[in-house]
């Protein structure tokens, strides 16, 4: 497949790269250490049209598609991985409401999300529903004009700083997957609150909190699509999210690699730069190859998604490989810097902490292997499709 970029994609990538270099990279360490979320940065990304990447112009988006979005996320992640991650989730929420919502919902919520006037958050996970995503305990009971919701959601990216939440809630206790529906919940809704910010190993510039529902009334018009179809919506959103996280992880791996390689050229031992030793040369060769393989896997899944082709297999492969590669590259970067790599005065230890979570969210990499194996099992010895 040919991933040669057109002129527009090159310009967009350059805009993302310049923004990451000037606005994100100089502040990433401070934001991480102080657990600071910068709404001003989000506003600027809205001005750059990064907040409606999958939304048509009719609804104030740019509709640039998945491949171009992957270029943006990859570049932003080089500056601040946390920023790239919450932006990818925001775009996922805008697209979910656009794809499955009605015209009124598109006008009311998709437009401000696409313009970056409102920040979106996505919520599926609960205490008993992690990898077993259909085992939701938060319930929505039908009442006059809407639903009364009770329960707690965990690990919500953008936590209380978001404005619009796409939340998966159980509407039928007698069914598992078909008993889940998707709702739009706005900040300020009575009975809807937040837990404290979760202190994390990394990614602290992207706040993570619980969502609390205590007899929270959600109007009927906030139901996205059909009742009982929320689980399928969630899986579809996660499939796209895996491509985005794969792109973010590729950018993170590239940033760590570039830093370690530059260091290896400057650092001298035994009278010569350490990059001249064959052991490190071979390591850099392997890491560079794995980063490029990650990039191509992610780009391929993104291109297939743009073309409307099924790509559950490809998205899972891209996410699994790219995030595992990011973990390997960042860990090796720490090792290459030696004692300096372990110090917070150098960025590679932060990169390593960032990389760990990428192997966990949007479906753990163990779950990605389950998805890949299940998709391969569909062929049962028959010839795989041409796209594989």
Order of alpha helices (4+ residues) and beta strands (2+ residues): alpha-alpha-alpha-alpha-alpha-alpha-beta-beta-beta-beta-beta-beta-beta-beta-alpha-beta-beta-alpha-alpha-alpha-alpha
